[in-house]
Structures are given as C-alpha cells and as structure tokens.
Amino acid sequence: MIFQKVKDYCKENNLSISSFERLCNIGNGTVARWKNDESKPVLSTLEKIEKATGIPASTWIEKS
C-alpha cells in the first residue's frame, strides 16, 4: 500500500526511490522493505515524509 504510493509519487515527480529516500532523510532501502509489507513505516519516518512532501502522513498509509 505505502510502497505503491511512494512509487506513484516518484513517477509523478520524476524521482527514483533512492532520491525519494534522500529527499525525506530516511534510510537507503527503507521503502523497499515496504514492498511486500515486510515492515511498516514508523511514525518518525512518516513525519519525515510528510515534512518533505507536504502530504499528510495519514494519506500515505490510508487504504486506496
């Protein structure tokens, strides 16, 4: 769910996943762990994504 939203955001903004991670100041490989719901983002990571993108954290995790 969040992995696909990140991919969509990256496509719309012409970013690679690693560029997205740098933009949001999150660890390299973090987004990849969300691909098959291997892990879930923690609140501090969602806050960094919200700050970098301007998109509320709740939007990233809500079901489509």
PDBQT receptor file of N, H, CA, C and O in Angstrom, charges set to zero:
ATOM      1  N   MET A   1       0.828  -1.188   0.000  1.00  0.00    +0.000 N 
ATOM      2  CA  MET A   1       0.000   0.000   0.000  1.00  0.00    +0.000 C 
ATOM      3  C   MET A   1       0.874   1.254   0.000  1.00  0.00    +0.000 C 
ATOM      4  O   MET A   1       0.805   2.040  -0.945  1.00  0.00    +0.000 OA
ATOM      5  N   ILE A   2       1.694   1.463   1.031  1.00  0.00    +0.000 N 
ATOM      6  H   ILE A   2       1.750   0.824   1.799  1.00  0.00    +0.000 HD
ATOM      7  CA  ILE A   2       2.530   2.663   1.055  1.00  0.00    +0.000 C 
ATOM      8  C   ILE A   2       3.613   2.584  -0.025  1.00  0.00    +0.000 C 
ATOM      9  O   ILE A   2       3.983   3.603  -0.609  1.00  0.00    +0.000 OA
ATOM     10  N   PHE A   3       4.118   1.378  -0.291  1.00  0.00    +0.000 N 
ATOM     11  H   PHE A   3       3.817   0.550   0.184  1.00  0.00    +0.000 HD
ATOM     12  CA  PHE A   3       5.136   1.231  -1.326  1.00  0.00    +0.000 C 
ATOM     13  C   PHE A   3       4.603   1.730  -2.666  1.00  0.00    +0.000 C 
ATOM     14  O   PHE A   3       5.295   2.460  -3.376  1.00  0.00    +0.000 OA
ATOM     15  N   GLN A   4       3.392   1.347  -3.012  1.00  0.00    +0.000 N 
ATOM     16  H   GLN A   4       2.829   0.754  -2.435  1.00  0.00    +0.000 HD
ATOM     17  CA  GLN A   4       2.810   1.778  -4.284  1.00  0.00    +0.000 C 
ATOM     18  C   GLN A   4       2.595   3.287  -4.308  1.00  0.00    +0.000 C 
ATOM     19  O   GLN A   4       2.792   3.925  -5.343  1.00  0.00    +0.000 OA
ATOM     20  N   LYS A   5       2.196   3.856  -3.188  1.00  0.00    +0.000 N 
ATOM     21  H   LYS A   5       2.036   3.337  -2.347  1.00  0.00    +0.000 HD
ATOM     22  CA  LYS A   5       2.007   5.313  -3.123  1.00  0.00    +0.000 C 
ATOM     23  C   LYS A   5       3.333   6.045  -3.314  1.00  0.00    +0.000 C 
ATOM     24  O   LYS A   5       3.383   7.088  -3.967  1.00  0.00    +0.000 OA
ATOM     25  N   VAL A   6       4.396   5.501  -2.749  1.00  0.00    +0.000 N 
ATOM     26  H   VAL A   6       4.355   4.654  -2.219  1.00  0.00    +0.000 HD
ATOM     27  CA  VAL A   6       5.722   6.100  -2.939  1.00  0.00    +0.000 C 
ATOM     28  C   VAL A   6       6.127   5.986  -4.405  1.00  0.00    +0.000 C 
ATOM     29  O   VAL A   6       6.628   6.948  -4.986  1.00  0.00    +0.000 OA
ATOM     30  N   LYS A   7       5.913   4.813  -5.008  1.00  0.00    +0.000 N 
ATOM     31  H   LYS A   7       5.506   4.031  -4.536  1.00  0.00    +0.000 HD
ATOM     32  CA  LYS A   7       6.240   4.635  -6.421  1.00  0.00    +0.000 C 
ATOM     33  C   LYS A   7       5.473   5.629  -7.286  1.00  0.00    +0.000 C 
ATOM     34  O   LYS A   7       6.042   6.236  -8.193  1.00  0.00    +0.000 OA
ATOM     35  N   ASP A   8       4.188   5.793  -7.006  1.00  0.00    +0.000 N 
ATOM     36  H   ASP A   8       3.726   5.299  -6.269  1.00  0.00    +0.000 HD
ATOM     37  CA  ASP A   8       3.364   6.729  -7.770  1.00  0.00    +0.000 C 
ATOM     38  C   ASP A   8       3.873   8.164  -7.601  1.00  0.00    +0.000 C 
ATOM     39  O   ASP A   8       3.958   8.916  -8.572  1.00  0.00    +0.000 OA
ATOM     40  N   TYR A   9       4.207   8.532  -6.374  1.00  0.00    +0.000 N 
ATOM     41  H   TYR A   9       4.138   7.921  -5.585  1.00  0.00    +0.000 HD
ATOM     42  CA  TYR A   9       4.738   9.867  -6.106  1.00  0.00    +0.000 C 
ATOM     43  C   TYR A   9       6.039  10.084  -6.876  1.00  0.00    +0.000 C 
ATOM     44  O   TYR A   9       6.249  11.136  -7.480  1.00  0.00    +0.000 OA
ATOM     45  N   CYS A  10       6.897   9.087  -6.845  1.00  0.00    +0.000 N 
ATOM     46  H   CYS A  10       6.727   8.232  -6.354  1.00  0.00    +0.000 HD
ATOM     47  CA  CYS A  10       8.181   9.197  -7.536  1.00  0.00    +0.000 C 
ATOM     48  C   CYS A  10       7.977   9.349  -9.040  1.00  0.00    +0.000 C 
ATOM     49  O   CYS A  10       8.651  10.151  -9.687  1.00  0.00    +0.000 OA
ATOM     50  N   LYS A  11       7.062   8.590  -9.580  1.00  0.00    +0.000 N 
ATOM     51  H   LYS A  11       6.515   7.939  -9.054  1.00  0.00    +0.000 HD
ATOM     52  CA  LYS A  11       6.791   8.680 -11.018  1.00  0.00    +0.000 C 
ATOM     53  C   LYS A  11       6.271  10.069 -11.386  1.00  0.00    +0.000 C 
ATOM     54  O   LYS A  11       6.717  10.669 -12.364  1.00  0.00    +0.000 OA
ATOM     55  N   GLU A  12       5.327  10.569 -10.597  1.00  0.00    +0.000 N 
ATOM     56  H   GLU A  12       4.965  10.081  -9.803  1.00  0.00    +0.000 HD
ATOM     57  CA  GLU A  12       4.734  11.887 -10.851  1.00  0.00    +0.000 C 
ATOM     58  C   GLU A  12       5.764  13.009 -10.724  1.00  0.00    +0.000 C 
ATOM     59  O   GLU A  12       5.642  14.044 -11.378  1.00  0.00    +0.000 OA
ATOM     60  N   ASN A  13       6.774  12.804  -9.884  1.00  0.00    +0.000 N 
ATOM     61  H   ASN A  13       6.873  11.963  -9.352  1.00  0.00    +0.000 HD
ATOM     62  CA  ASN A  13       7.763  13.845  -9.612  1.00  0.00    +0.000 C 
ATOM     63  C   ASN A  13       9.135  13.543 -10.197  1.00  0.00    +0.000 C 
ATOM     64  O   ASN A  13      10.126  14.194  -9.867  1.00  0.00    +0.000 OA
ATOM     65  N   ASN A  14       9.172  12.537 -11.078  1.00  0.00    +0.000 N 
ATOM     66  H   ASN A  14       8.367  12.008 -11.346  1.00  0.00    +0.000 HD
ATOM     67  CA  ASN A  14      10.404  12.180 -11.770  1.00  0.00    +0.000 C 
ATOM     68  C   ASN A  14      11.564  11.934 -10.799  1.00  0.00    +0.000 C 
ATOM     69  O   ASN A  14      12.658  12.472 -10.968  1.00  0.00    +0.000 OA
ATOM     70  N   LEU A  15      11.302  11.118  -9.788  1.00  0.00    +0.000 N 
ATOM     71  H   LEU A  15      10.413  10.681  -9.651  1.00  0.00    +0.000 HD
ATOM     72  CA  LEU A  15      12.296  10.773  -8.777  1.00  0.00    +0.000 C 
ATOM     73  C   LEU A  15      12.525   9.272  -8.765  1.00  0.00    +0.000 C 
ATOM     74  O   LEU A  15      11.615   8.498  -9.061  1.00  0.00    +0.000 OA
ATOM     75  N   SER A  16      13.716   8.867  -8.429  1.00  0.00    +0.000 N 
ATOM     76  H   SER A  16      14.455   9.496  -8.188  1.00  0.00    +0.000 HD
ATOM     77  CA  SER A  16      13.964   7.457  -8.144  1.00  0.00    +0.000 C 
ATOM     78  C   SER A  16      13.582   7.216  -6.682  1.00  0.00    +0.000 C 
ATOM     79  O   SER A  16      13.425   8.158  -5.905  1.00  0.00    +0.000 OA
ATOM     80  N   ILE A  17      13.439   5.962  -6.329  1.00  0.00    +0.000 N 
ATOM     81  H   ILE A  17      13.566   5.196  -6.960  1.00  0.00    +0.000 HD
ATOM     82  CA  ILE A  17      13.134   5.624  -4.932  1.00  0.00    +0.000 C 
ATOM     83  C   ILE A  17      14.260   6.122  -4.020  1.00  0.00    +0.000 C 
ATOM     84  O   ILE A  17      13.997   6.668  -2.948  1.00  0.00    +0.000 OA
ATOM     85  N   SER A  18      15.498   5.936  -4.442  1.00  0.00    +0.000 N 
ATOM     86  H   SER A  18      15.712   5.493  -5.313  1.00  0.00    +0.000 HD
ATOM     87  CA  SER A  18      16.616   6.385  -3.597  1.00  0.00    +0.000 C 
ATOM     88  C   SER A  18      16.628   7.906  -3.464  1.00  0.00    +0.000 C 
ATOM     89  O   SER A  18      16.993   8.428  -2.410  1.00  0.00    +0.000 OA
ATOM     90  N   SER A  19      16.234   8.623  -4.517  1.00  0.00    +0.000 N 
ATOM     91  H   SER A  19      15.938   8.199  -5.373  1.00  0.00    +0.000 HD
ATOM     92  CA  SER A  19      16.132  10.087  -4.424  1.00  0.00    +0.000 C 
ATOM     93  C   SER A  19      15.031  10.484  -3.448  1.00  0.00    +0.000 C 
ATOM     94  O   SER A  19      15.177  11.444  -2.691  1.00  0.00    +0.000 OA
ATOM     95  N   PHE A  20      13.939   9.744  -3.471  1.00  0.00    +0.000 N 
ATOM     96  H   PHE A  20      13.821   8.964  -4.086  1.00  0.00    +0.000 HD
ATOM     97  CA  PHE A  20      12.847   9.986  -2.529  1.00  0.00    +0.000 C 
ATOM     98  C   PHE A  20      13.339   9.787  -1.100  1.00  0.00    +0.000 C 
ATOM     99  O   PHE A  20      13.046  10.594  -0.218  1.00  0.00    +0.000 OA
ATOM    100  N   GLU A  21      14.078   8.721  -0.880  1.00  0.00    +0.000 N 
ATOM    101  H   GLU A  21      14.315   8.066  -1.597  1.00  0.00    +0.000 HD
ATOM    102  CA  GLU A  21      14.604   8.449   0.457  1.00  0.00    +0.000 C 
ATOM    103  C   GLU A  21      15.537   9.564   0.919  1.00  0.00    +0.000 C 
ATOM    104  O   GLU A  21      15.490   9.971   2.080  1.00  0.00    +0.000 OA
ATOM    105  N   ARG A  22      16.383  10.060   0.018  1.00  0.00    +0.000 N 
ATOM    106  H   ARG A  22      16.421   9.729  -0.925  1.00  0.00    +0.000 HD
ATOM    107  CA  ARG A  22      17.272  11.179   0.373  1.00  0.00    +0.000 C 
ATOM    108  C   ARG A  22      16.462  12.444   0.648  1.00  0.00    +0.000 C 
ATOM    109  O   ARG A  22      16.728  13.160   1.613  1.00  0.00    +0.000 OA
ATOM    110  N   LEU A  23      15.476  12.715  -0.204  1.00  0.00    +0.000 N 
ATOM    111  H   LEU A  23      15.260  12.133  -0.988  1.00  0.00    +0.000 HD
ATOM    112  CA  LEU A  23      14.617  13.887  -0.017  1.00  0.00    +0.000 C 
ATOM    113  C   LEU A  23      13.965  13.879   1.367  1.00  0.00    +0.000 C 
ATOM    114  O   LEU A  23      13.867  14.908   2.037  1.00  0.00    +0.000 OA
ATOM    115  N   CYS A  24      13.531  12.701   1.768  1.00  0.00    +0.000 N 
ATOM    116  H   CYS A  24      13.611  11.866   1.224  1.00  0.00    +0.000 HD
ATOM    117  CA  CYS A  24      12.817  12.569   3.044  1.00  0.00    +0.000 C 
ATOM    118  C   CYS A  24      13.741  12.301   4.225  1.00  0.00    +0.000 C 
ATOM    119  O   CYS A  24      13.291  12.224   5.368  1.00  0.00    +0.000 OA
ATOM    120  N   ASN A  25      15.041  12.158   3.945  1.00  0.00    +0.000 N 
ATOM    121  H   ASN A  25      15.407  12.221   3.017  1.00  0.00    +0.000 HD
ATOM    122  CA  ASN A  25      16.018  11.875   5.002  1.00  0.00    +0.000 C 
ATOM    123  C   ASN A  25      15.696  10.577   5.744  1.00  0.00    +0.000 C 
ATOM    124  O   ASN A  25      15.754  10.501   6.971  1.00  0.00    +0.000 OA
ATOM    125  N   ILE A  26      15.352   9.556   4.946  1.00  0.00    +0.000 N 
ATOM    126  H   ILE A  26      15.304   9.618   3.949  1.00  0.00    +0.000 HD
ATOM    127  CA  ILE A  26      15.114   8.228   5.525  1.00  0.00    +0.000 C 
ATOM    128  C   ILE A  26      16.183   7.292   4.965  1.00  0.00    +0.000 C 
ATOM    129  O   ILE A  26      16.788   7.581   3.932  1.00  0.00    +0.000 OA
ATOM    130  N   GLY A  27      16.407   6.200   5.632  1.00  0.00    +0.000 N 
ATOM    131  H   GLY A  27      15.916   5.966   6.471  1.00  0.00    +0.000 HD
ATOM    132  CA  GLY A  27      17.486   5.299   5.256  1.00  0.00    +0.000 C 
ATOM    133  C   GLY A  27      17.344   4.681   3.874  1.00  0.00    +0.000 C 
ATOM    134  O   GLY A  27      16.239   4.417   3.400  1.00  0.00    +0.000 OA
ATOM    135  N   ASN A  28      18.474   4.459   3.249  1.00  0.00    +0.000 N 
ATOM    136  H   ASN A  28      19.372   4.673   3.634  1.00  0.00    +0.000 HD
ATOM    137  CA  ASN A  28      18.522   3.796   1.960  1.00  0.00    +0.000 C 
ATOM    138  C   ASN A  28      17.979   2.369   2.113  1.00  0.00    +0.000 C 
ATOM    139  O   ASN A  28      18.430   1.625   2.983  1.00  0.00    +0.000 OA
ATOM    140  N   GLY A  29      17.028   1.993   1.283  1.00  0.00    +0.000 N 
ATOM    141  H   GLY A  29      16.661   2.598   0.575  1.00  0.00    +0.000 HD
ATOM    142  CA  GLY A  29      16.429   0.665   1.360  1.00  0.00    +0.000 C 
ATOM    143  C   GLY A  29      15.177   0.602   2.214  1.00  0.00    +0.000 C 
ATOM    144  O   GLY A  29      14.520  -0.437   2.282  1.00  0.00    +0.000 OA
ATOM    145  N   THR A  30      14.847   1.698   2.862  1.00  0.00    +0.000 N 
ATOM    146  H   THR A  30      15.382   2.541   2.808  1.00  0.00    +0.000 HD
ATOM    147  CA  THR A  30      13.662   1.723   3.722  1.00  0.00    +0.000 C 
ATOM    148  C   THR A  30      12.398   1.425   2.936  1.00  0.00    +0.000 C 
ATOM    149  O   THR A  30      11.593   0.588   3.345  1.00  0.00    +0.000 OA
ATOM    150  N   VAL A  31      12.218   2.098   1.817  1.00  0.00    +0.000 N 
ATOM    151  H   VAL A  31      12.872   2.778   1.484  1.00  0.00    +0.000 HD
ATOM    152  CA  VAL A  31      10.998   1.937   1.019  1.00  0.00    +0.000 C 
ATOM    153  C   VAL A  31      10.893   0.509   0.483  1.00  0.00    +0.000 C 
ATOM    154  O   VAL A  31       9.796  -0.047   0.430  1.00  0.00    +0.000 OA
ATOM    155  N   ALA A  32      11.998  -0.081   0.092  1.00  0.00    +0.000 N 
ATOM    156  H   ALA A  32      12.889   0.371   0.135  1.00  0.00    +0.000 HD
ATOM    157  CA  ALA A  32      11.976  -1.447  -0.438  1.00  0.00    +0.000 C 
ATOM    158  C   ALA A  32      11.414  -2.438   0.576  1.00  0.00    +0.000 C 
ATOM    159  O   ALA A  32      10.767  -3.413   0.192  1.00  0.00    +0.000 OA
ATOM    160  N   ARG A  33      11.648  -2.206   1.843  1.00  0.00    +0.000 N 
ATOM    161  H   ARG A  33      12.174  -1.415   2.155  1.00  0.00    +0.000 HD
ATOM    162  CA  ARG A  33      11.131  -3.111   2.876  1.00  0.00    +0.000 C 
ATOM    163  C   ARG A  33       9.613  -3.035   2.988  1.00  0.00    +0.000 C 
ATOM    164  O   ARG A  33       8.984  -3.921   3.568  1.00  0.00    +0.000 OA
ATOM    165  N   TRP A  34       9.028  -1.980   2.434  1.00  0.00    +0.000 N 
ATOM    166  H   TRP A  34       9.539  -1.261   1.963  1.00  0.00    +0.000 HD
ATOM    167  CA  TRP A  34       7.565  -1.848   2.478  1.00  0.00    +0.000 C 
ATOM    168  C   TRP A  34       6.894  -2.547   1.309  1.00  0.00    +0.000 C 
ATOM    169  O   TRP A  34       5.669  -2.655   1.269  1.00  0.00    +0.000 OA
ATOM    170  N   LYS A  35       7.692  -3.025   0.351  1.00  0.00    +0.000 N 
ATOM    171  H   LYS A  35       8.688  -2.936   0.383  1.00  0.00    +0.000 HD
ATOM    172  CA  LYS A  35       7.144  -3.572  -0.890  1.00  0.00    +0.000 C 
ATOM    173  C   LYS A  35       6.153  -4.707  -0.654  1.00  0.00    +0.000 C 
ATOM    174  O   LYS A  35       5.039  -4.670  -1.176  1.00  0.00    +0.000 OA
ATOM    175  N   ASN A  36       6.528  -5.674   0.096  1.00  0.00    +0.000 N 
ATOM    176  H   ASN A  36       7.433  -5.704   0.520  1.00  0.00    +0.000 HD
ATOM    177  CA  ASN A  36       5.646  -6.817   0.362  1.00  0.00    +0.000 C 
ATOM    178  C   ASN A  36       5.145  -6.801   1.796  1.00  0.00    +0.000 C 
ATOM    179  O   ASN A  36       4.904  -7.843   2.404  1.00  0.00    +0.000 OA
ATOM    180  N   ASP A  37       4.995  -5.593   2.317  1.00  0.00    +0.000 N 
ATOM    181  H   ASP A  37       5.190  -4.746   1.823  1.00  0.00    +0.000 HD
ATOM    182  CA  ASP A  37       4.574  -5.417   3.708  1.00  0.00    +0.000 C 
ATOM    183  C   ASP A  37       5.487  -6.164   4.674  1.00  0.00    +0.000 C 
ATOM    184  O   ASP A  37       5.043  -6.660   5.709  1.00  0.00    +0.000 OA
ATOM    185  N   GLU A  38       6.805  -6.237   4.309  1.00  0.00    +0.000 N 
ATOM    186  H   GLU A  38       7.165  -5.833   3.468  1.00  0.00    +0.000 HD
ATOM    187  CA  GLU A  38       7.772  -6.863   5.202  1.00  0.00    +0.000 C 
ATOM    188  C   GLU A  38       7.878  -6.078   6.499  1.00  0.00    +0.000 C 
ATOM    189  O   GLU A  38       8.091  -6.649   7.569  1.00  0.00    +0.000 OA
ATOM    190  N   SER A  39       7.729  -4.781   6.395  1.00  0.00    +0.000 N 
ATOM    191  H   SER A  39       7.555  -4.317   5.526  1.00  0.00    +0.000 HD
ATOM    192  CA  SER A  39       7.729  -3.930   7.579  1.00  0.00    +0.000 C 
ATOM    193  C   SER A  39       6.793  -2.763   7.312  1.00  0.00    +0.000 C 
ATOM    194  O   SER A  39       6.415  -2.498   6.171  1.00  0.00    +0.000 OA
ATOM    195  N   LYS A  40       6.437  -2.095   8.346  1.00  0.00    +0.000 N 
ATOM    196  H   LYS A  40       6.744  -2.310   9.273  1.00  0.00    +0.000 HD
ATOM    197  CA  LYS A  40       5.570  -0.924   8.261  1.00  0.00    +0.000 C 
ATOM    198  C   LYS A  40       6.371   0.301   8.662  1.00  0.00    +0.000 C 
ATOM    199  O   LYS A  40       7.266   0.201   9.501  1.00  0.00    +0.000 OA
ATOM    200  N   PRO A  41       6.070   1.455   8.081  1.00  0.00    +0.000 N 
ATOM    201  CA  PRO A  41       6.795   2.668   8.467  1.00  0.00    +0.000 C 
ATOM    202  C   PRO A  41       6.458   3.081   9.897  1.00  0.00    +0.000 C 
ATOM    203  O   PRO A  41       5.310   2.986  10.332  1.00  0.00    +0.000 OA
ATOM    204  N   VAL A  42       7.457   3.532  10.604  1.00  0.00    +0.000 N 
ATOM    205  H   VAL A  42       8.390   3.609  10.251  1.00  0.00    +0.000 HD
ATOM    206  CA  VAL A  42       7.240   4.041  11.962  1.00  0.00    +0.000 C 
ATOM    207  C   VAL A  42       6.810   5.504  11.873  1.00  0.00    +0.000 C 
ATOM    208  O   VAL A  42       7.001   6.147  10.841  1.00  0.00    +0.000 OA
ATOM    209  N   LEU A  43       6.245   6.018  12.926  1.00  0.00    +0.000 N 
ATOM    210  H   LEU A  43       6.090   5.496  13.765  1.00  0.00    +0.000 HD
ATOM    211  CA  LEU A  43       5.711   7.375  12.947  1.00  0.00    +0.000 C 
ATOM    212  C   LEU A  43       6.767   8.409  12.580  1.00  0.00    +0.000 C 
ATOM    213  O   LEU A  43       6.480   9.338  11.824  1.00  0.00    +0.000 OA
ATOM    214  N   SER A  44       7.974   8.268  13.096  1.00  0.00    +0.000 N 
ATOM    215  H   SER A  44       8.207   7.514  13.709  1.00  0.00    +0.000 HD
ATOM    216  CA  SER A  44       9.017   9.265  12.804  1.00  0.00    +0.000 C 
ATOM    217  C   SER A  44       9.346   9.292  11.308  1.00  0.00    +0.000 C 
ATOM    218  O   SER A  44       9.640  10.355  10.761  1.00  0.00    +0.000 OA
ATOM    219  N   THR A  45       9.299   8.143  10.648  1.00  0.00    +0.000 N 
ATOM    220  H   THR A  45       9.060   7.280  11.092  1.00  0.00    +0.000 HD
ATOM    221  CA  THR A  45       9.542   8.092   9.203  1.00  0.00    +0.000 C 
ATOM    222  C   THR A  45       8.404   8.763   8.453  1.00  0.00    +0.000 C 
ATOM    223  O   THR A  45       8.639   9.523   7.514  1.00  0.00    +0.000 OA
ATOM    224  N   LEU A  46       7.183   8.487   8.857  1.00  0.00    +0.000 N 
ATOM    225  H   LEU A  46       6.992   7.869   9.620  1.00  0.00    +0.000 HD
ATOM    226  CA  LEU A  46       6.029   9.126   8.220  1.00  0.00    +0.000 C 
ATOM    227  C   LEU A  46       6.076  10.641   8.393  1.00  0.00    +0.000 C 
ATOM    228  O   LEU A  46       5.709  11.385   7.483  1.00  0.00    +0.000 OA
ATOM    229  N   GLU A  47       6.524  11.091   9.549  1.00  0.00    +0.000 N 
ATOM    230  H   GLU A  47       6.822  10.487  10.287  1.00  0.00    +0.000 HD
ATOM    231  CA  GLU A  47       6.647  12.532   9.785  1.00  0.00    +0.000 C 
ATOM    232  C   GLU A  47       7.689  13.160   8.864  1.00  0.00    +0.000 C 
ATOM    233  O   GLU A  47       7.496  14.275   8.380  1.00  0.00    +0.000 OA
ATOM    234  N   LYS A  48       8.782  12.460   8.621  1.00  0.00    +0.000 N 
ATOM    235  H   LYS A  48       8.939  11.554   9.014  1.00  0.00    +0.000 HD
ATOM    236  CA  LYS A  48       9.809  12.962   7.706  1.00  0.00    +0.000 C 
ATOM    237  C   LYS A  48       9.267  13.039   6.281  1.00  0.00    +0.000 C 
ATOM    238  O   LYS A  48       9.532  14.001   5.560  1.00  0.00    +0.000 OA
ATOM    239  N   ILE A  49       8.509  12.023   5.880  1.00  0.00    +0.000 N 
ATOM    240  H   ILE A  49       8.293  11.242   6.466  1.00  0.00    +0.000 HD
ATOM    241  CA  ILE A  49       7.918  12.006   4.541  1.00  0.00    +0.000 C 
ATOM    242  C   ILE A  49       6.918  13.147   4.403  1.00  0.00    +0.000 C 
ATOM    243  O   ILE A  49       6.895  13.838   3.384  1.00  0.00    +0.000 OA
ATOM    244  N   GLU A  50       6.097  13.342   5.423  1.00  0.00    +0.000 N 
ATOM    245  H   GLU A  50       6.116  12.781   6.250  1.00  0.00    +0.000 HD
ATOM    246  CA  GLU A  50       5.119  14.434   5.414  1.00  0.00    +0.000 C 
ATOM    247  C   GLU A  50       5.822  15.786   5.289  1.00  0.00    +0.000 C 
ATOM    248  O   GLU A  50       5.407  16.632   4.497  1.00  0.00    +0.000 OA
ATOM    249  N   LYS A  51       6.865  15.985   6.053  1.00  0.00    +0.000 N 
ATOM    250  H   LYS A  51       7.202  15.297   6.696  1.00  0.00    +0.000 HD
ATOM    251  CA  LYS A  51       7.596  17.257   6.029  1.00  0.00    +0.000 C 
ATOM    252  C   LYS A  51       8.222  17.509   4.655  1.00  0.00    +0.000 C 
ATOM    253  O   LYS A  51       8.189  18.632   4.153  1.00  0.00    +0.000 OA
ATOM    254  N   ALA A  52       8.789  16.469   4.052  1.00  0.00    +0.000 N 
ATOM    255  H   ALA A  52       8.816  15.556   4.460  1.00  0.00    +0.000 HD
ATOM    256  CA  ALA A  52       9.475  16.620   2.768  1.00  0.00    +0.000 C 
ATOM    257  C   ALA A  52       8.522  16.791   1.593  1.00  0.00    +0.000 C 
ATOM    258  O   ALA A  52       8.834  17.501   0.637  1.00  0.00    +0.000 OA
ATOM    259  N   THR A  53       7.359  16.143   1.660  1.00  0.00    +0.000 N 
ATOM    260  H   THR A  53       7.106  15.566   2.437  1.00  0.00    +0.000 HD
ATOM    261  CA  THR A  53       6.443  16.153   0.520  1.00  0.00    +0.000 C 
ATOM    262  C   THR A  53       5.263  17.095   0.691  1.00  0.00    +0.000 C 
ATOM    263  O   THR A  53       4.641  17.500  -0.291  1.00  0.00    +0.000 OA
ATOM    264  N   GLY A  54       4.951  17.446   1.932  1.00  0.00    +0.000 N 
ATOM    265  H   GLY A  54       5.456  17.117   2.730  1.00  0.00    +0.000 HD
ATOM    266  CA  GLY A  54       3.774  18.265   2.188  1.00  0.00    +0.000 C 
ATOM    267  C   GLY A  54       2.487  17.468   2.172  1.00  0.00    +0.000 C 
ATOM    268  O   GLY A  54       1.401  18.040   2.264  1.00  0.00    +0.000 OA
ATOM    269  N   ILE A  55       2.595  16.156   2.057  1.00  0.00    +0.000 N 
ATOM    270  H   ILE A  55       3.477  15.691   1.983  1.00  0.00    +0.000 HD
ATOM    271  CA  ILE A  55       1.425  15.278   2.043  1.00  0.00    +0.000 C 
ATOM    272  C   ILE A  55       1.254  14.692   3.441  1.00  0.00    +0.000 C 
ATOM    273  O   ILE A  55       2.197  14.116   3.983  1.00  0.00    +0.000 OA
ATOM    274  N   PRO A  56       0.063  14.829   4.035  1.00  0.00    +0.000 N 
ATOM    275  CA  PRO A  56      -0.145  14.328   5.398  1.00  0.00    +0.000 C 
ATOM    276  C   PRO A  56       0.204  12.847   5.547  1.00  0.00    +0.000 C 
ATOM    277  O   PRO A  56      -0.039  12.043   4.647  1.00  0.00    +0.000 OA
ATOM    278  N   ALA A  57       0.771  12.511   6.687  1.00  0.00    +0.000 N 
ATOM    279  H   ALA A  57       0.967  13.165   7.418  1.00  0.00    +0.000 HD
ATOM    280  CA  ALA A  57       1.171  11.129   6.966  1.00  0.00    +0.000 C 
ATOM    281  C   ALA A  57      -0.002  10.176   6.812  1.00  0.00    +0.000 C 
ATOM    282  O   ALA A  57       0.173   9.059   6.325  1.00  0.00    +0.000 OA
ATOM    283  N   SER A  58      -1.183  10.592   7.213  1.00  0.00    +0.000 N 
ATOM    284  H   SER A  58      -1.325  11.500   7.608  1.00  0.00    +0.000 HD
ATOM    285  CA  SER A  58      -2.345   9.704   7.130  1.00  0.00    +0.000 C 
ATOM    286  C   SER A  58      -2.663   9.326   5.688  1.00  0.00    +0.000 C 
ATOM    287  O   SER A  58      -3.170   8.234   5.432  1.00  0.00    +0.000 OA
ATOM    288  N   THR A  59      -2.370  10.215   4.746  1.00  0.00    +0.000 N 
ATOM    289  H   THR A  59      -1.958  11.102   4.953  1.00  0.00    +0.000 HD
ATOM    290  CA  THR A  59      -2.617   9.928   3.328  1.00  0.00    +0.000 C 
ATOM    291  C   THR A  59      -1.715   8.808   2.836  1.00  0.00    +0.000 C 
ATOM    292  O   THR A  59      -2.131   7.988   2.017  1.00  0.00    +0.000 OA
ATOM    293  N   TRP A  60      -0.494   8.766   3.325  1.00  0.00    +0.000 N 
ATOM    294  H   TRP A  60      -0.156   9.432   3.990  1.00  0.00    +0.000 HD
ATOM    295  CA  TRP A  60       0.446   7.730   2.881  1.00  0.00    +0.000 C 
ATOM    296  C   TRP A  60       0.021   6.341   3.320  1.00  0.00    +0.000 C 
ATOM    297  O   TRP A  60       0.293   5.361   2.627  1.00  0.00    +0.000 OA
ATOM    298  N   ILE A  61      -0.645   6.247   4.465  1.00  0.00    +0.000 N 
ATOM    299  H   ILE A  61      -0.867   7.044   5.027  1.00  0.00    +0.000 HD
ATOM    300  CA  ILE A  61      -0.964   4.918   4.997  1.00  0.00    +0.000 C 
ATOM    301  C   ILE A  61      -2.418   4.501   4.814  1.00  0.00    +0.000 C 
ATOM    302  O   ILE A  61      -2.772   3.356   5.094  1.00  0.00    +0.000 OA
ATOM    303  N   GLU A  62      -3.261   5.415   4.347  1.00  0.00    +0.000 N 
ATOM    304  H   GLU A  62      -2.973   6.346   4.120  1.00  0.00    +0.000 HD
ATOM    305  CA  GLU A  62      -4.659   5.034   4.160  1.00  0.00    +0.000 C 
ATOM    306  C   GLU A  62      -4.806   4.082   2.986  1.00  0.00    +0.000 C 
ATOM    307  O   GLU A  62      -4.059   4.141   2.010  1.00  0.00    +0.000 OA
ATOM    308  N   LYS A  63      -5.783   3.211   3.110  1.00  0.00    +0.000 N 
ATOM    309  H   LYS A  63      -6.390   3.163   3.903  1.00  0.00    +0.000 HD
ATOM    310  CA  LYS A  63      -6.031   2.240   2.050  1.00  0.00    +0.000 C 
ATOM    311  C   LYS A  63      -6.661   2.939   0.852  1.00  0.00    +0.000 C 
ATOM    312  O   LYS A  63      -7.494   3.836   0.985  1.00  0.00    +0.000 OA
ATOM    313  N   SER A  64      -6.233   2.496  -0.308  1.00  0.00    +0.000 N 
ATOM    314  H   SER A  64      -5.556   1.767  -0.416  1.00  0.00    +0.000 HD
ATOM    315  CA  SER A  64      -6.751   3.090  -1.550  1.00  0.00    +0.000 C 
ATOM    316  C   SER A  64      -8.080   2.494  -1.924  1.00  0.00    +0.000 C 
ATOM    317  O   SER A  64      -8.663   2.873  -2.939  1.00  0.00    +0.000 OA
TER     318      SER A  64
